[in-house]
């Protein structure tokens, strides 16, 4: 290895990607370093979606390498390369879906579904193919929050075609029943229905399938977390002590079934009065950070208690779509990048590289 190439590598190691929390070489996202005389070219294969961040990476690396080395020119090419990551040992990744990310909460009422939908829409905005599965059989909310109605098309072989809105592929039991029909089912029926929604839907080449799990940590949630091939999970909570107690149970549940927890999201962290601008932590403060530190997890971000988030959810237009330049939408996109970046650092799935071997007795 030449002196200049070594210097270039050392320089790149000195720039920390804010979403990954580490340098791109350590994250194995620098696919090529080419040196021609004193001209340097870099190829970055970013393992997480961040379309608006590519220019930042190009400028930051070019500026740093020029400052740290004898290079006279630096060309940086950045592309996104989303790959499959490992799931629970006894499960296989779902066909047509590279990664499943579960969004969970220990209790209801913390804004989990609204968060899941806005995160999914944010990932679409960052340049990836995303699906959204409403796993709450008892209280499906996805159809209303995406402004969708009607029944999905069912093709040969009982294959369900996902509904589509805002670039998302979506599926929910709410598309298959009347809006006011109660689901009076016991646990095995619920898990069976969810498995059908998951496996019988023709997901079309997804980078991420976001699964909005029902609230709680009972038998149903534990069974689902064991049966769905999940690459990572995110816990949504509020700063309130009672919510944090339940959120800890959700985190421990995923640890028990060997699903990596990508991080925590603190929802309704602070309220800013729309009239006077006074900021007040209605549900307490600092709880998400304390929980993250206690369990060695990342706090991916904190969202405000914002009336526009609720209004847009009720209107069937996720905030990141309806008000993309708002502060809350910016926070959602930043959280989406961070959770995808944390997943990109996890073990990859190599099962597709190995052929299936069958032994036939003549």
N, C-alpha and C positions, 0 to 999 in steps of 0.2 A: 504494500500500500504506500502510495507516494505521500510526501510531506504535506502537500496542499490538501489532499483528500482527508488525511488524518485531522488536519486543522479544521476542515469543514465539518466533519463529524463532531469534533469537540464543540464547535460553535453551535451546532444544532442542538446538542445536549443541553446547552445553556438556555434554551428557550422553552418555557413550560406552557403547554397548551392549557388554557383556563378551564376547558371542559373535561379534559382527561385528568388534569392534576399532575401530569408528568410530561417529559419530553417525547417527541415523536419517534425517536430512535428506540427508546426503551419500550414504547408502546407498539413497536414493530409496524409502523405506518410509513416509514421511508423506504420505498421500494427500489429507488435507484439514485446513486450519486455518480455523476459523470464529470470528469475533469479533462479538459482539452487545453493544454497550455495553462493559461491563467483564467480561462473561462469555465464556469461551473454551472451545471444544470442539475436540478433536483426534481424527483418525481415523488409526490406524496399520495399514497392511497389511503385516504381518510376512512376509518372504519365506522364512522357515525355521520348522520346527516347534518349538514350545517352550510347550506348553499350560500347564505349571506356572509358566512365567515371565511370563505375561501380566499377572498381578496385580502383579508386581514392576515391570513397565514402567509400568502405570497409576499406581501410587503414586509412583514416582520422577519421572515427568514432571509429574504434577500438583503435587507438592511443590516441584519446581524452578521451574516457571513461576510459581507463586504467590509464591515467594521472590524471583524475579528481575524481576518485572514488576508493573504496577498492577492486574492481573487480580484480581477478587474471587472468582471461581469458575472451576474448570478441570475439564471432563469429558473423559476419555480413553477411547476405544473401541479395542480391539485385536482384529484378526482375522488368521488365517493365510491367506496367498495364495501357494501353491506353483506356480511357473510352470516351463516348459521352458527349459533353457539350451542354448547352442550346443554342437555336437559337432564331430568332425573334419570338415574342409571337404568331403571326398569322400563323406561319409555323411549319412544322414537319421535323425532320431529315430525310435525304434521306435513303431509304433501302439499306443496304450493305455498308453504309458509316458512320463511327462514327463521323467524324468532317470534315467540309468544311472550308478551309481558303482561303480568297480572297486576291490576290496580286494586288494592284492598284497603279496608279500614276495619278497626276493631268494633266500631259501632256505627249506626246510621246517623244521618244528619250532619256529617262533616263536609259535605260537598264533594264526595268521591266521584259520583257519576259526571258531574259538571267538569271536574278536573280531568277525568279520563277522556271525555269528548274533546276538550280543548287541547289536551296533549296530543291526541291522535291527529287533530286538524293541524296542529303545529308541525308535526312530523311530515305531513303532506306538504306544507308550505316550504319545508326544508329540502324537498326534492326526493321523497321516498314513496313507496307504495304501501298503503296502510289499510288495515281492516279493523273493525271494532265489533266485538262480540259482547252483547248484553247478557251476562250470566245470572242476572237477578230474575229468576223465574217467577217469584211471587210478586215482585213489583217492578216490572220492566218500564224504564223511562226513556230509553234510547229513541224510539220512534218519535215521541213528542219533541225531544230536545234537538233532533235533527230535522224536524219539520216534515217527516215522512209518513205516508199513509198507504193503505192498500196491501195486497198480499204479494209475496215474492213468487216468481215463476218457478215451477217445479218441473224438471225435465226427466227424461228417461233414466231409470235406475233410482228414482226418488232423490235426485240431486237438486238441491235448493240453490237458486241463483241469488247471490247477495243483493240487497237493496243498495242504492248508491246516492250519495249526497256529498257535495263539497270536496269531491275527489276521494272520498272514503267509501270502502265497501263495508256494509253493515248488516248484522243479523241479530234478531231478538225474537223471543217468544211473543212479544207484543205485535209482531207482524202477522202472526198466525192465529190470534184469538181476538175477540171483540174487546174494545177498550175497557168496558166495565165488567168483563168476565173475571171472577175471582179464580185463582189457582189453588184449589183445595186438594193439594197433593202431599203425600208423605215423602220423606227423604229419598228413597230409592227411585221414585217416579221423577223427582226433580233432577237427580243426577243423570238419569237415563235420558231425559229431555235435553239436558245441556249437551250430553255426549252426541246426540243426534244433530243438534244445531251446529256443533263444532265440526263433526266429521262428515256430515252430509251436505255441508255448504261448499259450493265450488269456489273457494277462495282463489283469486286470480293473481298468482305470482307476487305474494306479499313479502315485503321486507320485515314488516312488523304487524302482528295481530295483537291489538290491545284488548284484554279481557277485563271487563268491569265486573268484578266479583261482587256477590251480595255481601252486605255488612255482617260482621260477626265472626266468630271463630269456633262455631259448633261443628257437629258431625258432618253437615253438608259441606261447609267450607273446607274442612280437612280432607274429605273425600275428593272434592274437586281439585284441590291442590296436589293430590296424589295421582289423579287420573289424567290431568291436562299436562302435556309436555311443555313445561314452562322454562324459559331461559333465564328469567329474572322477575322480581316483584318489586313494587313500589308501595309504600304505606302512606296513606293520607290521614292526617289528624288535624285537630285544632290545638291551640296552646293550652286549652282547659285541662286541668288535672284529671278529670274523669275520662275525657277522651284519650288522654295519653296512657292511662292505665289500660284501656282496651286496645289501643294501638300497639302497646308492648306485647299483648297476647298475639296479635296478628303477626308481628315480627317473629316471635318465637315459633309460631306455627310453621312459617316457611323455613325456618332453620331446622325444624324437626324433619321436614321432608326434603332437605338438601336443595332448596331453591335459593339462589343468591338474592339477597335483598339489595337492590341497586341504590336505595336511599329512601329518605323521608321527605314528604311535602307538608309544610305547615300551612293550612288553609285558614282564612279569616284571622290572620295574624294581627292586623291592626285596622281600625276604622278611621277614615279621614272625613270629617264633616264636609259635605258639599257646599255648605253655606259659609262657614267661618274658617275652614281649613284646619280646625283642631284635630290632632291625631290622638287616638285613645285605644289602648289594647283591651278591647271589650272582653275577650276570653282569656286574659292573662298574657304573659309574654315570656319568651325564652324557653318555653317547654319543649319545642321541637329540637332546639339545639342541645338541651340537656339530655334528651332521650337519645339523640344521635351519638353524643359522646359516651353515654352509658353503654351502648351496644356496639360501638365502633362502626356505626353507619354514617353515611353522608347525608347532610341536610341539603337537598337539591335546590330548595328555594322556599320562600314564604310569600303567600298571596294575600292581598288585602281583602277586607270585607267590603266589597264593591257592589253597589246596587245594579250596575250595568251588567255584571256577570250573571246575576239572577234574571234580569230582564231579557237578555239575549237568549238564555237557556229556555225561558218560557216561550219566547217567540220562535224557537226552532232555528236560531242562527247562532252558532258558537261565537263567543266574543272575539276570538282570534280571527274569525272570518268577517264579522260585522264591524269591528273596530280594531283593525290590525295595528294602528299606530298608538293605541292606548297603552298606558303604563302596565296594566294587568296583562294585556296581550304580549307585550315584550317579556314580561316575567314568565308567562307560559312557554314561550319559545325557548327561552334560556333554560328552563327546567327540562324541556323536551330534549334539547341538545345534551344536557348533562346526563340524563338517564340513559340515552342511547350511547353516549361516550363511555359511561361506566360499564354498560353491557359489552361494548367493543373490547374491553380489557379482559373479559372473562374467557374461559377456555372455549375453543372453537369445536364445532361438531365435525368430525372427520368420517362419520359412518358412510356417507355417500361415496367415499373414495374406495371403499372395499366392495368387491363383488359379492353377490349372494351365491354361496356354494351349496349345491344340492347333490346328494349321493343317490344314485339310481342303481338298484340291484337288478341285474339282467336275469 
